[in-house]
Amino acid sequence: MLFSPFLLVALFSLLGTASAACTFDLNASSPANPPHFVDAFGKIIQPTLQNGVRIITLDANQQITVACEGTSNLLTATSAQFNSATCSSAGSTLQVGTQNLGYSSLGCKTAVKETIKETGTCMTSGTQIEIGWQVNTAYINQLTVCHVKSTANTLYSINTISGANIAADDKANLRPSFRKGNYFVGINPDTGYSQAGQNVSVANIVGSYDLAIKYIDVGKSYYFARGHLAPDGDFIDAGSQDATYYYINAAPQWQSFNNGNWKSLEFGVRDLAISRARDLVIYTGTYDILTLADINGVQKPIYLAKDANNNNVLPAPKYYWKVVHDPVTNTATAVIGINNPHLTTVTGADVFCADVCNQLTWMTWPNRFDITRGYMFCCSVQSLRNVVAHAPNLGDLSLLV
């Protein structure tokens, strides 16, 4: 078949327009305080990993908002907080007003800052709290937690892992300190989580400082870490990672477990999202209260702090659990870990559902039955909810295997 010269010109013109895009190499030219790029659907545009390089790609003529979220924050190149921009031609610049700016010129005055807001109630006594991003009049949710203020206890978090983008997470970002926000009133979680504070709290509960320092043994990683529920590693840009560092998104977790089988689970879930190129909805929660034997051999519930009325608060969970839901196939699996390296044996009563871990093709542990690293077992999501009332009510779904 022959084409006229005019048709060929038009065809090549269309192909050129389709291929013209803006690409930004985040490894090579990131500003000190990167903004968020927000698309027309109110979604933060994240990089993908291409040949080991973190790349943001925009379509030709795509219009976005360049956002510097946070009070008094602004894009230094324009002195405006929210800026309309267009990918007007192929290359690595954006048209922002009358300026064509490369990524290194798109720095904010300060680091982008998340917004925290209460959006309702959860369970009987919990407050539903969202952490996200205010862009003009739109609010972009990043994660949701159910937090019980009276006991300084978070029951669960909800977040999404983006399978197309999570491999391009900012691994160079330095971890910030955990923050109280407007919560933990009359409570000092920094002291509660400190080694000295843990020794004092446990000693008061078990009736002996000598016994307490046997339980809290830093050399064996037997101390309580600030255990992320929605972990920073589930998020991609530095601002989103930093937004996870709130005490409402954490609970006391033995470090040997936190850095052991639980860490393996977090990596395994992210690898699953990457390998299947799926967005996975992740529910992470706590259940029940850890107990340790006092000087008389009586099991006592462990808390790391007291409130202004001298009530025990900030409980150490007995269990951590995570539900991994694939909305495309509508399948889900619950994975549970026992948060107690001082157990001598795990009984049938401790494993409260039929263990289906052997059916999972996407998850392995070096030793999931190692109590010191966190004994792990798996359930259907319905079996978890039969025991844990605040687990997600997804119905009787088939296993995500």
C-alpha positions in Angstrom: 0.0 0.0 0.0 1.3 3.5 -0.9 0.8 6.6 1.2 0.6 10.1 -0.2 3.4 12.5 1.0 0.8 14.6 2.8 -0.5 11.5 4.7 3.0 10.5 5.7 3.8 14.0 7.0 0.6 13.9 9.0 1.3 10.4 10.3 4.8 11.3 11.4 3.5 14.4 13.0 1.0 12.4 15.1 3.6 9.9 16.1 6.0 12.6 17.1 3.3 14.2 19.2 2.4 10.9 20.9 6.0 10.2 21.8 6.8 13.7 23.0 6.9 13.6 26.8 8.7 15.2 29.7 11.0 13.0 31.8 12.6 13.9 35.1 15.6 12.0 36.4 15.3 12.2 40.1 18.7 10.6 40.7 20.5 13.3 38.8 18.8 16.6 39.5 16.5 16.6 42.5 16.1 19.9 44.4 16.7 20.0 48.2 12.9 20.1 48.9 11.1 18.4 46.1 7.5 19.3 45.4 4.6 16.9 44.6 3.4 16.6 41.1 -0.4 16.2 41.2 -2.4 15.0 38.2 -5.8 16.1 37.1 -7.4 13.3 39.0 -6.0 14.4 42.3 -3.3 11.8 42.5 0.4 12.3 43.4 2.5 11.3 40.4 5.3 9.0 41.5 8.4 7.9 39.8 9.1 4.5 38.2 12.4 2.6 38.3 13.9 2.5 34.9 17.3 0.7 34.6 18.0 1.6 38.2 17.0 5.3 37.8 14.1 6.9 39.4 12.1 8.6 36.6 8.9 10.7 36.5 7.3 10.7 33.1 4.6 13.1 32.0 2.6 12.8 28.8 2.9 15.5 26.1 0.7 18.5 27.0 -0.2 16.9 30.4 -1.3 19.6 32.9 -0.4 19.1 36.5 -0.2 21.0 39.8 3.3 21.5 41.3 2.5 21.5 45.0 4.5 22.7 48.0 2.2 21.5 50.8 2.4 23.0 54.3 1.8 26.3 56.0 3.7 29.2 54.4 5.4 26.8 52.0 5.9 27.8 48.3 7.8 27.1 45.1 10.9 29.3 45.2 10.8 29.8 41.5 7.3 31.4 41.6 6.6 32.3 45.2 3.3 30.4 44.9 2.3 27.3 46.9 0.3 25.6 44.2 1.4 26.1 40.5 -0.3 25.0 37.3 2.3 23.5 34.9 2.3 21.8 31.5 4.6 19.3 29.8 4.7 21.4 26.7 7.5 19.7 24.8 9.7 16.7 24.8 12.6 17.0 27.2 13.1 17.6 30.9 11.4 20.9 31.6 8.0 22.0 32.7 6.3 25.2 31.6 5.2 27.0 34.8 3.6 30.2 33.9 6.1 31.9 31.6 9.1 29.9 32.8 10.5 26.6 31.5 11.9 24.9 34.6 14.0 21.8 35.0 13.4 19.5 38.0 16.3 20.9 39.9 14.7 24.4 39.7 11.4 23.1 41.2 12.4 23.2 44.8 10.0 24.3 47.6 11.0 26.7 50.4 10.7 23.9 53.0 10.0 20.2 52.8 6.4 19.3 51.9 4.3 18.9 55.0 1.4 16.5 55.5 -2.0 17.3 57.0 -3.6 15.3 59.7 -7.4 15.3 60.2 -10.0 13.4 62.1 -12.7 11.9 59.9 -15.0 10.0 62.2 -15.1 7.2 64.7 -14.0 3.6 64.4 -14.9 0.6 66.6 -16.4 1.5 70.0 -14.0 4.1 71.3 -11.6 4.8 68.4 -11.0 7.9 66.4 -10.5 7.6 62.6 -7.5 9.8 61.6 -6.2 10.4 58.1 -2.7 11.5 57.2 -2.5 13.0 53.8 -1.9 16.1 51.6 -3.9 19.3 51.2 -3.6 20.5 47.6 -5.7 23.7 47.1 -9.2 22.5 48.2 -8.5 18.8 47.6 -7.3 16.4 50.2 -5.2 13.4 49.1 -5.3 10.5 51.6 -2.1 8.6 52.3 -3.0 6.4 55.2 -5.8 6.0 57.7 -5.5 4.9 61.4 -8.0 3.9 64.1 -6.6 5.3 67.3 -8.0 5.0 70.8 -7.0 8.3 72.6 -7.9 7.1 76.1 -5.4 4.3 76.1 -2.9 5.7 73.5 -3.5 2.6 71.5 -3.8 2.3 67.7 -5.9 -0.6 66.5 -5.0 -0.6 62.8 -3.8 1.4 59.8 -4.8 1.2 56.1 -2.6 2.1 53.2 -2.0 1.2 49.5 1.2 -0.1 48.0 1.6 1.0 44.3 3.1 -2.0 42.4 4.1 0.2 39.5 6.1 2.6 41.6 7.2 1.1 44.9 10.6 -0.1 43.4 11.4 3.6 42.9 11.1 4.5 46.6 13.6 7.1 47.9 16.1 4.8 49.7 18.4 7.7 50.5 15.8 9.6 52.7 16.9 10.0 56.3 14.5 8.9 59.0 12.9 11.7 61.1 12.0 11.4 64.7 8.5 10.2 65.7 6.0 12.9 66.6 3.0 13.2 68.8 1.0 15.6 66.7 -2.1 16.6 68.7 -2.3 13.2 70.4 -0.9 11.5 73.5 -2.0 14.5 75.6 -0.5 14.2 79.1 1.7 11.3 77.9 5.3 11.3 77.0 5.8 8.4 74.4 9.5 9.4 73.9 10.2 8.6 77.5 8.0 5.5 77.4 9.9 4.1 74.4 13.4 5.0 75.8 15.4 2.2 77.3 15.4 3.8 80.8 11.6 4.4 80.5 11.0 0.8 79.5 13.1 -0.5 82.4 11.1 1.6 84.8 7.6 0.8 83.4 8.3 -3.0 83.2 9.9 -3.0 86.7 6.8 -1.3 88.2 4.6 -3.9 86.5 6.6 -7.1 87.4 7.7 -5.9 90.8 11.4 -6.0 90.3 14.0 -3.9 88.5 16.4 -6.8 88.3 13.7 -8.9 86.6 12.8 -6.0 84.3 16.4 -5.7 83.0 16.4 -9.4 82.2 13.3 -8.8 80.0 14.8 -5.6 78.5 18.1 -6.9 77.1 19.4 -4.6 74.4 22.2 -7.0 73.5 19.6 -9.5 72.3 17.4 -6.8 70.7 14.9 -7.5 73.4 13.6 -3.9 73.8 10.5 -2.2 72.5 10.9 -0.4 69.2 8.4 2.1 67.7 6.8 -0.5 65.5 5.4 1.2 62.4 2.0 0.0 61.4 2.0 1.5 57.9 5.7 1.5 57.3 7.8 4.2 55.6 9.0 1.6 53.1 5.5 1.3 51.7 5.8 4.8 50.3 7.9 6.3 47.6 8.8 10.0 47.9 10.6 11.4 51.0 7.7 13.5 52.1 5.3 10.5 52.1 7.8 8.4 54.0 8.3 11.1 56.6 4.5 11.4 57.0 4.4 7.9 58.6 6.5 9.0 61.6 3.7 9.7 64.0 3.1 7.8 67.2 -0.5 7.2 66.1 1.0 5.0 63.4 3.1 2.9 65.8 2.9 0.5 68.7 5.5 -1.2 71.0 7.1 -4.0 69.1 10.1 -6.1 70.3 13.0 -5.1 68.2 14.0 -8.8 67.6 10.6 -9.2 66.0 10.5 -5.8 64.3 13.9 -6.5 62.6 13.1 -10.2 62.2 10.2 -12.0 60.7 8.0 -8.8 60.6 10.6 -7.0 58.5 10.7 -10.0 56.1 6.9 -9.8 55.8 7.0 -6.1 54.9 9.6 -6.7 52.2 7.7 -9.8 51.0 4.5 -7.8 50.5 6.2 -5.0 48.6 7.9 -7.6 46.4 4.5 -9.1 45.7 3.2 -5.8 44.6 6.1 -5.3 42.2 6.1 -8.9 40.8 2.4 -8.8 40.0 2.3 -5.1 39.1 -0.7 -4.6 41.4 -1.8 -2.0 43.8 -2.3 -3.8 47.1 -4.5 -2.5 49.9 -2.7 -3.2 53.3 -4.4 -3.3 56.7 -2.0 -3.6 59.6 -3.1 -3.9 63.2 -2.5 -5.0 66.7 -4.5 -7.3 69.0 -4.6 -8.2 72.7 -1.9 -7.1 75.2 1.4 -8.8 75.8 1.9 -10.2 79.3 5.1 -11.0 81.2 5.5 -13.0 84.4 6.1 -10.9 87.6 8.2 -11.9 90.6 5.5 -14.3 91.7 5.1 -15.9 88.3 1.8 -14.1 87.6 1.3 -12.9 84.1 0.9 -9.1 84.0 -0.1 -6.9 81.0 2.7 -4.6 79.8 2.3 -0.9 79.2 5.0 1.7 78.5 3.4 4.8 80.0 0.9 6.4 82.4 -1.4 9.2 81.7 -2.1 12.3 83.8 -4.4 10.3 86.0 -1.8 7.6 86.6 -3.6 5.1 84.4 -1.6 2.6 82.4 -1.5 3.5 78.7 0.5 2.7 75.5 0.0 -1.1 75.7 2.4 -3.5 74.1 0.4 -5.8 71.7 0.5 -9.6 72.0 0.0 -9.9 68.2 0.7 -7.9 65.1 -1.3 -8.7 62.0 -1.4 -7.7 58.4 -4.1 -8.2 55.8 -2.9 -8.1 52.1 -5.8 -7.5 49.7 -5.6 -7.6 46.0 -8.7 -5.7 44.7 -8.2 -6.9 41.1 -8.6 -10.6 42.0 -10.5 -9.8 45.2 -8.3 -12.2 47.2 -6.7 -11.6 50.6 -4.5 -13.2 53.2 -3.9 -12.4 56.8 -0.5 -12.9 58.4 -0.1 -12.8 62.1 3.1 -12.6 64.3 3.4 -13.2 68.0 5.1 -10.2 69.7 6.9 -12.0 72.6 10.5 -13.3 72.4 10.2 -14.5 76.0 7.7 -17.2 75.3 9.2 -20.7 75.8 6.6 -22.5 73.6 3.8 -21.5 71.3 0.6 -23.4 72.1 -2.5 -24.2 70.0 -4.3 -21.4 71.8 -1.7 -18.9 70.6 -2.3 -19.8 67.0 -6.0 -18.9 66.8 -6.7 -20.0 63.2 -5.9 -22.8 60.8 -2.3 -21.9 59.6 -2.3 -21.6 55.8 1.2 -20.0 55.4 2.4 -23.1 53.4 -0.1 -22.1 50.6 1.5 -18.8 50.0 3.8 -18.7 47.0 4.9 -15.1 47.6 6.1 -15.2 51.1 9.0 -17.1 52.9 10.8 -16.5 56.1 14.3 -17.7 57.2 12.5 -19.3 60.1 8.9 -18.3 60.7 8.6 -20.5 63.8 11.5 -18.8 65.6 9.8 -17.2 68.6 12.6 -14.7 69.2 12.2 -13.4 65.6 8.4 -13.4 65.9 6.4 -16.7 65.4 4.3 -16.3 62.2 1.1 -17.9 61.1 -1.4 -17.1 58.3 -5.2 -17.1 58.2 -8.0 -16.4 55.8 -9.2 -12.8 56.4 -12.5 -14.1 57.6 -10.8 -16.3 60.2 -8.9 -13.3 61.5 -12.0 -11.3 61.8 -13.7 -14.1 63.7 -11.2 -13.4 66.4 -10.1 -9.7 65.9 -13.2 -7.6 65.8 -11.4 -4.6 64.3 -9.8 -6.6 61.4 -11.3 -5.6 58.0 -14.7 -6.9 57.1 -13.9 -8.0 53.5 -16.1 -11.1 53.5 -15.2 -14.7 53.0 -12.5 -14.1 50.3 -10.3 -16.7 48.7 -6.7 -16.7 49.8 -4.2 -14.4 48.0 -1.6 -17.1 47.2 
